Amino acid sequence: MKVVEKLIEIAEHEGLLLYPASAGDGVQGDAFLIAPPYTITYAEMHVLLAKLQSSFTRLEEELKEV
């Protein structure tokens, strides 16, 4: 399972858009980017982080099933 691809899919269902990236040598190591607008408010940051946390929780549950 490609973990970052699955996380991005889950985050989309939460209404959060993440961008795939690579880390290290570009082959080993998954990464993702969060690119909120420069005008993001504190309230919007809290919503973003809540959706990200929910996405990680769902990902963890799915990984346990594998």
N, C-alpha and C positions, 0 to 999 in steps of 0.2 A: 504494500500500500504506500502510495506517495502521500506522506503526511501533510505537507503544505498544500497540496492540491485538494485534499479532503478538507482541511481547515478552511480554505478559501470557499469551497462549496458550502460548507456549513455556515460560514459567516454571511454569505449571500442570502441564505434563508433567514438570517437574523436581520437583514437589511444593512449589512456592513460590507463595503467593498474593500478588499485587500488586493495587493498587487504581488504576484510571484516574483521572487528574486533568487539568487544563488549566493552561497557564501563559500569562503575558502577558495578551492581551485575551480569552482563552478560545476563540479561533478558531485563531489561529496559535500553534503550540507545544504539543507533546505532553508530558505528564509522568506520573509514576506515584508512588504512595506505598508505602512499606514500613511496616507497623505491627506490629512484634513486641510481644509482651507485656512489661510492665514487669519481669517476673521472668525474662527471658531470661538464660541463662548465657553465659559467654565461649565455651564449646564450641558452644552452639547458635548464637551469632553467627557463628562460623567456618563452620558448616554453611550458614547463611543466605547468607553472602557467597560461599561456594563454588557454591551453586545459582544465585545471581545472576550470578556470573561465567560459569558454564556457559551460562546463558540468553543472555547477551550474545554469547558465542562462537557459539552456534547462530544467533542473529539475524543476526550479521555474515555467516555462511556463506550464509544464505538471501537476504540483501540482495545479495550478490555474484551470485546467480543471476538476479536481476531485471534 
